[in-house]
Amino acid sequence: MAAFVAVLLFQGLLLYCFWPAMDLPLWDESNYMGWGAKFAHGLGALTSVSNSPLYILVYSWLVRGLGATGAVFAMRLATTVLFSSALLAFLMRHLRSAGLAAFLAILWSSSGYNIGADWPVYKFGALLFLMALLHARSGQRPVTALLLALCALVRLEYLLVLVAYTGYLGAVVLRKRSLMVLGSGPKQIKDWPAIAMAVPALALLLYTAVHIESWSLGGPRTWFAFKQHYAFRQVESGRRGLEPWLDYQVVIDEDFPGCNSPMEALRTNPRAFRDHVARNLIQLPRVTCGLLLGVNRRGCWIVCALFLLLCLINAVRVVRGRRWRALAGNFKAYFREPADAVVLSFMAFAGLAPSLIVYAKNNYALLMLPAMLLCAGVVYEVLRRTALRSRPESGEDTPSPICEGQTARPTSPPSPAPGRLDRLLRWGPFALCVLTVPVVLLYPGLFSIPRRKPVYEKVMRLRDIWPDQPIRLLGVQSFSYANYLGWQRCTPIEPFGQSTAAARAQEKVTLGELVARHQPNAVLIAPRFLESSQFDSQSVDILDSSDWIKHEISADEAVYFRREGRSPVVHSLQP
């Protein structure tokens, strides 16, 4: 209990410190909230199964009580605190060491990704995955599968993990030749914690499934993500100087002409496709380890180096004592009892397949965090316990089980009292916990972070100047701003679709052509709009006429409204 209190207080303090710089997200996260707001007001279903329908459902509940911006901030705070708590519970259960579990949880709580992640949808999916890991044992396998199904309704890559876990359960049934291994036996039929989790999870799964609009498994969305991230990598490597998130079609038409799926891209240009996947594979270990980089990176490296030093000391003691059989026995004893949780945590590798096709980044690698921290903790505990045992006089080492539900069967005289080094290695993780907190909190400027919420301030500015009547807004990221303004007040118009004629012909379109084509009431001019290779930035001069009223919403962005009486008629804004 003390470890939970310490981790929660530490996490809450860091969130309080970084609150002035916690901003509203754009793009996908704002779309989830917007779809949730529509569903809450009866204006739509939970979209496609590839668009995180369960996450949209949760947003619909938050929007009802907190509004658009409040729902997004509440989701960020809640997922951060709950994920850290669930991670600590998982580590404490399987490491059997409160100090070691608390140290690893505090290390995660202070990471820059954990504090500053703009898209909490990945953390929400990983939170459900941790809950599945907590129930991953022989008597609760149906509950685990049910929670994995909920994970797949948040992030579709968890569907691969569910398929792998289903195959594992099939192998267990074939080996035991009994279906009873899947559920609770007669002695566990009143497992109330499992029942308390299974009933609402099943109800949530059924309710979400009923309101899903499309069961398409995300082929077009995967292709769209591949196109954007492939173009981003080409720009990142210096090949092209364009805006990758808008002008990706220019790069795709050059390298993968006429393709409409990743498989077609592989057949058309296998070398470019394989190079992209290979770079993702090489980058994956770095971004996975980067999940733990703290806000004070230098201090984080020092703490991690001390932890590795303790592991090295344990390893040297094992090597000097030649306790190989005891080491192998400890590892075998560990993997024998919590087999489901260990196997499932490593099945998360299956969920990395889409990220290898699209792009290797920390959001996609988050599902590997439990396995990574579990490995670090197991290695330390096994080495420490093996080094602590003295060699039996008979000349044979006896494994020392470290899992709950197992008892040691010593065949040698009891070990001598632990020495100073043994006590140091035992209490080392506690000392690292105590050290990590001041290392993070003494980071310069932590308690005086300047208030900087650029997107939030732009949204508030737009709300102040927005007319009462419905408005058609033309501009890049107009969908994101419409989600915060409300779809009853704003109909967004993105100037460039996923595959525009201008992109294919590499011709620049003028603002006059866009205005004539879409007839907007307002135009949002932002740097990303002006930097696009598809747009003639000189054509914005038409907005300087008396037909438009300019309102600056930031230092480099402005919105132009048509003067009253000169705007087109908006017949319907229903989605």
C-alpha positions in Angstrom: 0.0 0.0 0.0 2.9 2.4 0.8 4.3 1.8 -2.7 1.0 2.7 -4.3 0.6 5.9 -2.2 4.2 6.9 -3.0 3.8 6.3 -6.8 0.5 8.1 -7.0 1.7 11.1 -5.0 4.8 11.3 -7.2 2.8 11.0 -10.4 0.3 13.6 -9.2 3.1 16.1 -8.3 4.6 15.8 -11.7 1.3 16.3 -13.4 0.7 19.4 -11.3 4.2 20.7 -12.3 3.6 20.1 -16.0 0.0 21.3 -16.1 0.8 24.8 -17.4 2.3 23.2 -20.5 -0.3 20.5 -21.1 -2.0 21.4 -24.3 -5.0 20.2 -26.4 -4.0 17.6 -29.1 -4.9 17.9 -32.7 -5.5 15.3 -35.5 -6.6 11.9 -34.3 -7.2 12.5 -30.6 -9.5 15.5 -31.3 -11.3 13.3 -33.8 -12.0 10.7 -31.2 -13.4 13.3 -28.9 -15.5 14.8 -31.7 -17.0 11.4 -32.6 -17.7 10.9 -29.0 -19.5 14.2 -28.8 -21.6 13.3 -31.8 -22.5 9.9 -30.3 -23.4 11.6 -27.0 -25.9 13.9 -28.9 -27.3 11.1 -31.0 -25.7 12.4 -34.3 -23.8 9.3 -35.2 -22.6 5.7 -34.4 -19.2 4.6 -33.1 -17.7 4.8 -36.6 -15.5 1.9 -37.7 -13.9 -0.8 -35.6 -10.5 0.6 -36.8 -11.3 4.0 -35.3 -11.2 3.0 -31.6 -15.0 2.7 -31.0 -14.6 1.8 -27.3 -12.4 4.9 -26.8 -15.0 7.0 -28.5 -17.7 5.6 -26.2 -15.7 6.7 -23.1 -15.2 10.1 -24.6 -19.0 10.4 -25.1 -19.4 10.0 -21.4 -16.8 12.5 -20.6 -18.1 15.1 -23.0 -21.6 15.0 -21.4 -20.2 16.1 -18.1 -17.0 18.1 -18.9 -17.5 19.5 -22.4 -15.0 19.1 -25.2 -11.8 20.6 -23.8 -12.5 19.3 -20.3 -13.0 15.8 -21.6 -9.6 15.8 -23.4 -7.7 17.1 -20.3 -9.6 14.6 -18.0 -8.7 11.7 -20.4 -5.0 12.7 -20.3 -4.8 13.0 -16.5 -6.9 9.9 -15.8 -5.0 7.6 -18.2 -1.7 8.7 -16.9 -2.6 8.1 -13.2 -4.4 4.8 -13.9 -1.8 3.4 -16.1 1.0 4.0 -13.6 -1.1 2.4 -10.9 -1.9 -0.7 -13.0 1.8 -1.0 -14.0 2.8 -1.0 -10.3 0.2 -3.6 -9.5 1.4 -5.8 -12.3 5.1 -5.5 -11.3 4.4 -6.1 -7.6 2.4 -9.3 -8.4 5.0 -10.9 -10.6 8.3 -9.6 -9.1 7.4 -10.2 -5.5 9.5 -7.3 -4.5 7.8 -4.0 -3.5 11.0 -2.0 -3.7 11.9 -3.2 -7.1 8.4 -2.8 -8.5 8.1 0.7 -7.0 11.5 1.8 -8.5 10.5 0.6 -12.0 7.1 2.3 -11.6 8.6 5.6 -10.5 11.1 5.4 -13.3 8.1 5.2 -15.7 6.1 7.8 -13.9 8.9 10.4 -14.4 9.4 9.7 -18.1 8.9 12.4 -20.6 6.6 10.3 -22.7 4.3 9.5 -19.8 3.9 13.1 -18.8 3.8 14.7 -22.3 2.0 12.1 -24.4 -0.5 14.1 -26.5 -2.5 11.1 -27.7 -3.8 9.1 -24.6 -5.6 6.6 -26.8 -2.4 4.5 -26.8 -2.1 4.6 -23.1 -5.8 3.7 -22.7 -5.3 0.6 -24.8 -2.2 -0.3 -22.8 -4.1 0.2 -19.6 -6.7 -2.4 -20.6 -3.8 -4.7 -21.6 -2.3 -4.3 -18.1 -5.7 -5.3 -16.7 -5.6 -8.4 -18.9 -2.1 -9.2 -17.6 -3.3 -8.9 -14.0 -6.0 -11.5 -14.7 -3.8 -13.7 -16.8 -3.7 -16.9 -14.8 -5.2 -20.4 -15.1 -8.5 -19.6 -13.4 -9.3 -16.4 -15.2 -8.4 -17.1 -18.8 -11.9 -16.1 -20.2 -11.7 -12.8 -18.4 -8.2 -12.2 -19.9 -9.5 -12.9 -23.4 -12.5 -10.6 -22.8 -10.2 -7.8 -21.8 -8.0 -8.4 -24.8 -11.1 -8.0 -27.0 -11.7 -4.6 -25.3 -8.1 -3.7 -26.1 -8.8 -4.5 -29.8 -11.7 -2.1 -29.7 -9.3 0.7 -28.6 -6.3 -0.1 -30.8 -6.6 -2.6 -33.6 -3.1 -4.0 -33.2 -4.2 -5.7 -30.0 -6.4 -8.0 -32.2 -3.1 -9.7 -33.2 -2.3 -10.2 -29.5 -5.8 -11.7 -29.0 -5.3 -14.1 -31.9 -1.9 -15.2 -30.5 -3.4 -15.7 -27.0 -6.3 -17.7 -28.4 -3.8 -20.0 -30.1 -1.9 -20.4 -26.8 -5.2 -21.4 -25.1 -5.9 -23.9 -27.8 -2.5 -25.4 -27.3 -3.1 -25.6 -23.5 -6.5 -27.4 -24.2 -4.9 -29.9 -26.5 -2.1 -30.6 -24.1 -4.4 -31.0 -21.0 -7.2 -32.6 -23.1 -9.8 -30.7 -21.1 -11.8 -27.5 -21.5 -11.7 -27.0 -17.8 -8.3 -25.4 -18.0 -9.9 -22.3 -19.7 -12.0 -21.3 -16.7 -12.5 -21.6 -13.0 -12.7 -25.0 -11.4 -15.2 -25.9 -8.7 -13.0 -24.4 -6.0 -12.8 -21.0 -7.8 -16.4 -20.8 -9.0 -16.9 -17.9 -6.5 -14.0 -15.9 -7.7 -15.7 -12.6 -7.1 -12.9 -10.3 -8.3 -13.0 -12.1 -11.7 -16.8 -11.9 -11.8 -16.8 -8.2 -10.9 -14.4 -7.6 -13.9 -16.1 -10.0 -16.3 -19.7 -8.8 -16.1 -19.1 -5.0 -16.9 -16.4 -5.9 -19.5 -18.9 -8.2 -21.3 -21.6 -5.6 -21.1 -19.2 -3.0 -22.5 -18.1 -5.3 -25.3 -21.7 -6.1 -26.4 -22.8 -2.4 -26.2 -19.9 -1.2 -28.2 -20.3 -4.0 -30.8 -24.0 -3.2 -31.3 -23.2 0.5 -32.0 -20.2 0.0 -34.4 -21.0 1.3 -37.8 -18.4 -0.6 -39.9 -16.4 -3.8 -39.1 -13.7 -3.0 -41.7 -10.4 -3.9 -40.2 -8.6 -0.8 -41.2 -7.0 -1.5 -44.6 -7.5 2.0 -46.0 -6.5 3.6 -42.7 -3.3 1.5 -42.6 -2.5 2.5 -46.1 -3.1 6.2 -45.3 -0.8 6.0 -42.3 1.8 4.2 -44.4 1.7 7.0 -47.0 2.1 9.8 -44.5 4.9 8.2 -42.5 6.8 7.0 -45.5 6.8 10.5 -46.8 7.8 11.8 -43.4 10.8 9.4 -43.4 11.8 10.6 -46.9 11.7 14.2 -45.7 13.5 13.4 -42.5 16.3 11.8 -44.5 16.6 14.9 -46.6 15.3 13.4 -49.8 12.5 15.9 -50.3 11.7 19.3 -49.0 8.0 19.3 -48.6 5.2 19.1 -46.0 4.9 15.3 -45.5 1.6 15.3 -43.7 -0.1 17.1 -46.6 2.1 16.4 -49.6 2.7 12.7 -49.0 0.9 11.8 -52.3 3.8 13.4 -54.3 6.3 11.0 -52.7 3.9 8.0 -53.0 3.2 8.6 -56.7 7.0 8.6 -57.3 7.9 5.5 -55.4 4.6 3.5 -55.5 2.6 4.6 -58.5 -0.9 3.4 -58.7 -0.8 1.5 -55.4 -3.7 1.4 -53.0 -2.5 -0.9 -50.2 0.8 -1.9 -48.5 0.8 -5.3 -50.4 0.6 -3.5 -53.7 3.4 -1.2 -52.6 5.5 -4.3 -51.7 4.9 -5.8 -55.2 5.5 -2.5 -57.0 8.7 -1.4 -55.3 9.9 -4.2 -53.0 13.3 -2.5 -52.3 11.9 0.8 -51.1 9.2 -1.1 -49.0 11.8 -3.4 -47.4 14.1 -0.5 -46.7 11.3 1.3 -44.9 10.4 -1.7 -42.8 14.1 -2.4 -42.1 14.6 1.1 -40.8 11.6 0.7 -38.6 12.9 -2.5 -37.2 16.3 -0.9 -36.4 14.7 2.0 -34.8 12.3 0.0 -32.7 14.7 -0.9 -29.8 15.7 2.8 -29.4 12.1 4.1 -29.3 11.1 1.3 -26.9 13.9 2.2 -24.4 13.1 5.8 -25.0 9.8 5.4 -23.2 11.7 5.5 -19.9 13.7 8.6 -20.6 12.9 11.0 -17.8 12.2 14.7 -17.9 15.6 15.0 -16.4 17.5 12.9 -18.9 20.9 13.2 -17.3 19.5 12.1 -13.9 17.6 9.3 -15.5 20.8 7.9 -17.1 22.6 8.1 -13.7 19.8 6.1 -12.0 19.6 3.5 -14.7 23.4 3.2 -14.6 23.2 2.5 -10.9 20.6 -0.1 -11.4 22.7 -1.8 -14.1 25.6 -1.7 -11.6 23.6 -3.6 -9.0 22.7 -6.2 -11.7 26.4 -6.5 -12.6 27.4 -7.0 -9.0 24.8 -9.8 -8.7 26.0 -11.4 -11.9 29.6 -11.3 -10.8 28.7 -13.1 -7.6 26.8 -15.8 -9.5 29.8 -16.3 -11.8 32.3 -16.4 -9.0 30.2 -18.9 -7.1 29.5 -21.0 -10.3 25.9 -21.3 -9.4 24.7 -22.1 -12.9 22.2 -24.8 -11.9 20.7 -22.6 -9.3 20.4 -19.7 -11.8 18.7 -22.0 -14.3 16.4 -23.4 -11.6 15.4 -19.9 -10.5 14.5 -18.8 -14.0 12.6 -22.1 -14.6 10.7 -21.7 -11.3 9.7 -18.2 -12.2 8.3 -19.1 -15.6 6.5 -22.1 -14.3 3.8 -20.4 -12.2 2.9 -17.1 -13.8 3.1 -18.7 -17.3 0.0 -17.0 -18.7 1.1 -13.5 -17.7 4.6 -14.0 -18.9 3.5 -15.5 -22.2 0.9 -12.8 -22.8 3.3 -10.0 -22.0 5.7 -11.2 -24.7 2.8 -11.8 -27.1 2.7 -8.0 -27.3 5.4 -8.5 -29.9 2.7 -9.5 -32.3 1.0 -6.1 -31.9 4.2 -4.5 -33.3 3.6 -5.7 -36.8 1.6 -2.7 -38.0 4.2 -0.3 -36.5 6.9 -2.0 -38.6 4.9 -1.3 -41.7 4.0 2.3 -40.8 6.6 3.8 -38.5 8.5 2.8 -35.4 7.6 5.4 -32.7 7.0 5.4 -29.0 3.2 5.3 -29.3 3.3 2.0 -31.1 6.0 0.6 -28.8 4.0 1.3 -25.6 2.5 -2.2 -25.5 6.0 -3.6 -25.0 6.6 -1.6 -21.8 5.2 -4.3 -19.4 7.4 -7.0 -20.9 10.5 -4.7 -20.9 10.1 -3.8 -17.2 9.2 -7.3 -16.3 12.4 -8.6 -17.9 14.5 -6.0 -16.0 12.9 -6.9 -12.7 13.1 -10.7 -13.2 16.8 -10.5 -14.2 17.6 -8.5 -11.1 15.6 -10.7 -8.7 16.9 -14.0 -10.1 20.5 -12.8 -10.0 20.1 -11.5 -6.4 18.4 -14.6 -5.1 20.8 -16.9 -6.8 23.8 -14.9 -5.5 22.3 -14.9 -2.0 22.1 -18.7 -1.7 25.1 -20.5 -0.5 26.3 -23.6 -2.3 25.1 -26.8 -0.6 27.8 -29.0 0.9 26.7 -31.9 -1.3 28.0 -30.0 -4.3 24.6 -29.6 -6.0 22.6 -26.4 -6.2 18.9 -26.5 -5.5 16.6 -24.1 -7.3 15.1 -21.4 -5.2 11.6 -20.7 -6.4 10.5 -17.1 -6.2 6.9 -17.3 -7.3 3.8 -17.3 -5.2 2.3 -20.7 -4.8 5.6 -22.5 -4.7 7.7 -23.7 -1.8 11.4 -24.4 -1.6 12.6 -27.9 -0.9 16.1 -27.4 0.6 18.4 -30.3 0.5 21.3 -28.4 2.0 22.1 -26.7 5.3 20.5 -23.2 5.8 22.3 -20.3 4.3 24.4 -18.1 6.6 23.1 -14.8 7.7 23.3 -12.2 4.9 26.2 -9.9 4.9 26.5 -6.2 4.2 26.6 -6.7 0.5 23.6 -8.9 0.6 21.7 -6.3 2.5 22.8 -3.6 0.1 21.6 -5.6 -2.9 18.3 -6.4 -1.2 17.6 -2.8 -0.3 19.2 -1.3 -3.4 15.9 -0.8 -5.3 14.5 1.0 -2.3 17.5 3.3 -2.3 17.1 3.9 -6.0 13.4 4.9 -5.4 14.6 7.4 -2.8 17.2 8.7 -5.1 15.0 9.0 -8.2 12.5 11.3 -6.6 14.9 14.2 -5.8 16.8 13.6 -9.0 13.5 14.4 -10.9 12.2 17.0 -8.6 15.4 19.0 -8.5 15.3 19.4 -12.3 15.8 23.1 -13.0 12.6 25.0 -13.6 10.3 22.0 -12.8 8.2 24.1 -10.5 8.2 27.2 -12.7 7.2 25.9 -16.1 5.8 28.8 -18.1 2.2 28.6 -19.2 2.2 27.6 -22.8 -0.9 26.1 -24.3 -0.9 27.3 -27.9 -3.7 25.1 -29.2 -5.9 25.7 -26.2 -5.4 29.5 -26.5 -6.3 29.4 -30.2 -9.4 27.3 -29.5 -10.5 29.8 -26.8 -9.8 32.7 -29.1 -11.9 31.1 -31.9 -14.8 30.5 -29.4 -14.7 34.2 -28.5 -14.9 35.5 -32.1 -17.0 32.7 -33.6 -20.4 34.0 -35.0 -23.6 32.6 -33.7 -24.7 31.1 -37.0 -23.2 27.9 -38.5 -19.9 28.5 -40.4 -18.1 26.5 -43.1 -14.3 26.7 -42.2 -11.7 26.1 -44.9 -8.2 25.3 -43.6 -5.7 22.7 -42.6 -6.6 21.1 -39.3 -10.1 22.5 -39.6 -11.5 19.2 -38.5 -9.6 19.4 -35.2 -10.9 22.9 -34.5 -14.4 21.9 -35.5 -14.3 19.2 -32.9 -13.5 21.7 -30.1 -15.9 24.4 -31.5 -18.8 22.0 -32.0 -20.1 20.5 -35.2 -23.4 22.5 -34.8 -21.3 25.7 -35.2 -18.6 24.7 -37.6 -18.4 22.5 -40.7 -14.8 21.8 -41.5 -13.3 21.7 -45.0 -9.8 20.3 -45.5 -8.3 21.9 -48.6 -6.3 18.8 -49.6 -7.8 15.4 -49.7 -5.9 12.1 -49.4 -5.2 12.0 -53.1 -5.8 15.3 -54.9 -5.3 16.0 -58.6 -3.0 18.9 -57.7 -0.7 16.5 -55.8 -0.6 14.0 -58.7 0.1 16.7 -61.3 2.4 18.6 -58.8 0.4 21.8 -59.6 -0.2 24.5 -57.1 -3.8 25.4 -56.4 -4.7 29.0 -55.6 -6.9 30.1 -52.6 -9.3 31.7 -55.1 -9.9 28.2 -56.6 -10.4 26.6 -53.2 -12.9 29.4 -52.2 -14.8 29.1 -55.4 -14.9 25.3 -55.1 -16.0 25.0 -51.4 -17.7 28.3 -50.8 -16.5 28.7 -47.2 -17.7 31.3 -44.7 -14.3 31.4 -43.0 -10.7 30.6 -44.0 -7.9 29.5 -41.6 -4.4 30.5 -42.7 -1.7 28.6 -40.9 2.0 28.0 -41.7 1.4 24.3 -42.6 -1.2 25.5 -45.2 1.3 28.0 -46.7 4.2 25.5 -46.8 2.3 22.9 -48.8 3.7 22.3 -52.2 0.1 22.0 -53.5 -0.8 25.6 -52.5 0.2 28.9 -54.1 1.0 30.9 -51.0 0.9 34.2 -53.0 -2.8 33.8 -53.6 -3.8 34.6 -50.0 -3.7 38.2 -51.1 -7.4 37.9 -52.1 -8.2 37.9 -48.4 -7.0 41.5 -48.0 -10.2 42.7 -49.8 -13.1 44.3 -48.1 -15.1 41.0 -48.4 -13.1 39.5 -45.5 -12.6 40.4 -41.9 -9.3 39.2 -40.3 -8.9 37.9 -36.7 -5.5 36.9 -35.5 -5.6 33.8 -33.2 -1.8 33.5 -32.7 1.4 35.1 -33.9 1.4 33.1 -37.2 -2.2 32.1 -37.7 -5.3 34.0 -38.6 -8.9 33.3 -39.5 -10.8 35.4 -42.1 -14.6 35.7 -42.0 -16.7 36.7 -44.9 -18.6 39.9 -44.2 -22.2 39.5 -43.4 -24.4 39.5 -46.5 -21.6 38.1 -48.8 -21.4 34.6 -47.4 -22.9 31.6 -49.1 -26.0 30.0 -47.7 -25.5 27.0 -45.5 -28.5 24.7 -46.0 -27.6 22.0 -43.6 -24.8 21.2 -41.2 -26.0 17.8 -40.1 -23.2 15.2 -40.5 
